[in-house]
Amino acid sequence: MSWTAALHRRVEKSVPRLPQRVQATLVALIREMEEGGPVRGNWPHYGELSEYCHHCHLTKAADVCCGVGSNRYRNKDSGV
């Protein structure tokens, strides 16, 4: 099953300012979400905030990635 992950424009603008290691982690998380869907229980420090909102600390610091399942993720196969 294939998914589409979309970044908010503000996030896209801030990514180049992140350390290279954090950028690589973000890319890995996005790729994994596109392959396996938005719920990533196999990542450390990953949790569900609400039914459609999940967060993941990309480092031990306060870098956080948050996605809204109903608007930001689309299943390419089913058109959902």
N, C-alpha and C positions, 0 to 999 in steps of 0.2 A: 504494500500500500504506500502511495506517495503523497506527501503533504507539501504545502507551500507555507513558508514562514516569512512574514513581512516585518520589517523593522520600522518603527516610528521614525519620522524624519529627524527629530532631535537626537535619537540614538545614532542614526547613520552619520550625523555630523560629529558626534563625540567619539566615535570608534577610532579615528586616526590619532586622537590624543591619548588613547589608552596604551599602556605598556604592551610590547609585542607579545609577551606571554599571555596576557589577558585577551588580546585580540585573537590569538590562536585558540584559546579556550572557548571564546564566543563562537568562532567559526565552527569548531567541533560540535558544540551544543546545537547550533542551528542545523548543521548537516544531520545530526542524529535525530532532531525533531522532524526534519523533512522525511527521513526514512521511516521512523517509528511512531510519529505523532507527537503531540505537544506534552503528553504526560511522560516524564522521564524519571522514574523512580530509581534508576540505577546510578544516578549522579549524586555525589555527596552534597549535603546541604541543600537538597532540592525538596520543595514542599508545595502543597496546595494552599492558597490563601482563601479561595472560594471555588465555586463550581467551575468557573471559566478562567480563573487567574492563578498562575503558578509562578514560583520564584526560585531562583538558583543563585547562590553566591558563587561567583566565578573565581574568587580568591578568598583568603581568610579575612581580607579587609571588607569594606562595605560595598564592593562592586556587586550589583544585583541585576539580573535579567528577569523581566516580568513579561508574560504574554497573556493575552486575552483570547481564549479558545474560540469564542463565538465570532469574533471579528478578525483576528489575526491569522488564524490557521484554517486552511481549506484542504479538504481531502480531494486530491486531483482525480482519483478514480471514480468517486461517487458524486462529485460535484457539490458536496456538502461544504 
